[in-house]
């Protein structure tokens, strides 16, 4: 369903990779389209959420220009409100923008979303903190923890590729107990993902089978390579979307999940570190409204 958009709130994270340099261009494109745009720059972690909660009702839509953390803040703050959110790519990974098929040029993204539709998507929540794309323990959390701001500013998304590859090669295994809707699963793992979206970098890698962001479920993906050969096989199968039974890959889905590890491990959600295990995760079905490009 299309959105009639005359007035928008643009929340810009100036600390993101492209937020500081592309904010003015975004405002200019809105003005060219006859849309009134009020721009607010965030000043601290959590500020995007505060601005969205306080002002969103005064606008036809709220747009974000920042990284996935900014997107998570705003969508989390506006959950169940019905206010549509447009994601402009301004960060390093831009995972949410990519998976929603939003153009990576800011001016093209503004035009695509103004001419687009809206869709309802699920959100995940860890102790009340919501996430959009996925939460994880292991390789992905290590990648988030060890990728420096300097490296991200120089290399963009390839910074994550480099640190992620290093983390994967280290083969740090840990014991995990994952309880999904009351059913317990025990594994030795290097990475545990709780996914809302399945595709990474558009459709380059798919984390697991039949993962949908609008089915009222979250998907558990546990990867348990025992060495380099297993890691290579898992990566090849993910690239080929081959999800046949494999002793090193566990997939299941549910509405409530508990992840326990030994030893305790850092947890990331949408590219931000959010605490340590154990964690309890729940799905909030169709909690967010997002603007998406119109399918041709």
ZIWO-V45322 format. One record per pair of residues at least 6 apart in sequence whose C-alpha atoms are under 8 Angstrom apart, sorted by the first residue. I is the first residue (numbers start at 1). J is the second residue. If there is no record, write none. Layout:
I,J  I,J
//
This chain:
1,117  1,118  1,119  2,115  2,116  2,117  2,118  3,114  3,116  3,117  3,118  4,60  5,35  5,60  5,61  5,114  6,34  6,35  6,36  6,60  7,35  7,36  7,37  7,38  7,59  7,60  7,61  8,35  8,36  8,37  8,38  8,59  8,60  8,61  8,62  8,63  9,37  9,38  9,39  9,40  9,56  9,59  9,61  9,62  9,63  10,37  10,38  10,39  10,40  10,62  10,63  10,64  10,65  11,39  11,40  11,41  11,42  11,48  11,51  11,62  11,63  11,64  11,65  12,19  12,20  12,23  12,39  12,40  12,41  12,42  12,64  12,65  12,66  13,19  13,20  13,41  13,42  13,43  13,48  13,65  13,66  13,67  13,70  14,20  14,41  14,42  14,66  15,66  16,66  16,67  16,90  16,91  16,92  17,66  17,67  17,90  17,91  17,92  17,152  17,153  17,156  18,66  18,89  18,90  18,91  19,65  19,66  19,90  19,91  22,90  22,106  23,65  25,106  25,107  26,106  26,107  26,110  27,37  27,39  29,107  29,110  29,111  30,36  30,37  30,110  31,37  42,48  46,73  48,70  48,73  48,74  49,73  49,74  49,76  49,77  50,77  52,62  52,74  52,77  52,78  53,77  53,78  56,62  56,83  57,83  60,83  60,84  61,83  61,84  61,85  61,86  62,83  62,84  62,85  62,86  63,85  63,86  63,87  63,88  64,70  64,71  64,74  64,85  64,86  64,87  64,88  65,87  65,88  65,89  65,90  65,91  66,88  66,89  66,90  66,91  67,89  67,90  67,91  67,92  67,93  67,94  68,91  68,93  68,94  68,95  68,96  68,270  68,271  69,270  69,271  69,272  71,87  71,96  72,130  72,131  72,132  72,270  73,130  74,85  75,85  75,132  75,288  76,123  76,129  76,130  76,131  76,288  78,288  79,287  79,288  79,289  80,287  80,288  81,288  82,288  82,289  83,289  84,118  84,288  84,289  84,290  84,291  85,289  85,290  85,291  86,113  86,290  86,291  86,292  87,96  87,97  87,102  87,290  87,291  88,97  88,102  88,104  88,106  88,109  88,110  89,97  89,103  89,104  89,105  89,106  89,109  90,106  92,152  92,153  92,156  92,157  93,156  93,157  93,160  95,133  95,200  95,201  95,202  96,132  96,133  97,103  97,104  98,104  98,200  98,201  98,202  99,197  99,199  99,200  99,201  99,202  99,203  100,202  100,292  100,293  101,202  101,292  101,293  102,109  102,112  102,113  102,292  102,293  103,109  103,112  112,292  112,293  112,294  113,291  113,292  113,293  113,294  115,293  115,294  116,291  116,292  116,293  116,294  117,291  117,292  117,293  117,294  118,289  118,290  118,291  118,292  119,289  119,290  119,291  119,292  120,214  120,286  120,287  120,288  120,289  120,290  121,213  121,214  121,285  121,286  121,287  121,288  121,289  121,290  122,132  122,196  122,213  122,214  122,215  122,216  122,217  122,283  122,284  122,285  122,286  122,287  122,288  123,130  123,131  123,132  123,196  123,213  123,283  123,284  123,285  123,286  123,287  123,288  124,130  124,131  124,132  124,134  124,196  124,218  124,281  124,282  124,283  124,284  125,131  125,281  125,282  125,283  125,284  126,279  126,280  126,281  126,282  127,279  127,280  127,281  131,269  131,270  132,196  132,197  132,270  133,195  133,196  133,197  133,269  133,270  134,193  134,194  134,195  134,196  134,197  134,269  134,270  135,193  135,194  135,195  135,267  135,268  135,269  135,270  136,191  136,192  136,193  136,194  136,267  136,268  136,269  137,191  137,192  137,193  137,265  137,266  137,267  137,268  138,172  138,189  138,190  138,191  138,192  138,265  138,266  138,267  139,164  139,167  139,168  139,190  139,191  140,164  140,191  140,268  141,266  141,267  141,268  141,271  141,273  142,164  142,167  142,266  143,160  143,163  143,164  143,167  144,160  144,268  144,271  144,272  144,273  145,273  146,163  147,159  147,160  147,163  151,159  152,158  152,159  152,160  168,190  168,231  169,228  171,190  171,225  171,227  172,190  173,188  173,189  173,190  173,224  174,188  174,189  174,190  174,261  174,262  174,263  175,186  175,187  175,188  175,189  175,261  175,262  175,263  176,186  176,187  176,188  176,189  176,259  176,260  176,261  176,262  177,184  177,185  177,186  177,187  177,258  177,259  177,260  177,261  178,184  178,185  178,186  178,257  178,258  178,259  178,260  179,185  179,257  179,258  179,259  180,252  180,253  180,254  180,255  180,256  180,257  180,258  181,254  181,255  181,256  181,257  187,222  187,224  188,224  189,222  189,223  189,224  189,225  190,223  190,224  190,225  191,222  191,223  191,224  192,220  192,221  192,222  192,223  193,219  193,220  193,221  193,222  194,218  194,219  194,220  194,221  195,207  195,211  195,218  195,219  195,220  195,221  196,211  196,212  196,213  196,217  196,218  196,219  197,211  197,212  197,213  198,206  198,207  198,208  198,209  198,210  198,211  198,212  198,213  199,205  199,206  199,207  200,206  200,207  204,239  205,238  205,239  205,240  205,241  206,238  206,239  206,241  207,221  207,238  208,219  208,221  208,238  208,241  208,243  208,251  209,241  209,243  209,251  211,218  211,219  214,285  214,286  215,285  216,255  216,283  216,284  216,285  216,286  217,253  217,254  217,255  217,283  217,285  218,253  218,254  218,255  218,282  218,283  219,251  219,252  219,253  219,254  220,250  220,251  220,252  220,253  220,254  221,249  221,250  221,251  221,252  222,248  222,249  222,250  222,251  223,234  223,248  223,249  223,250  224,247  224,248  224,249  225,231  225,234  225,248  226,248  230,248  234,248  234,249  237,243  255,282  255,283  256,280  256,281  256,282  256,283  257,280  257,281  257,282  258,278  258,279  258,280  258,281  259,277  259,278  259,279  259,280  260,277  260,278  260,279  261,277  261,278  264,276  264,277  264,278  265,276  265,277  266,273  266,274  266,275  266,276  266,277  267,273  267,274  267,275  267,276  267,277  268,274  268,275
//
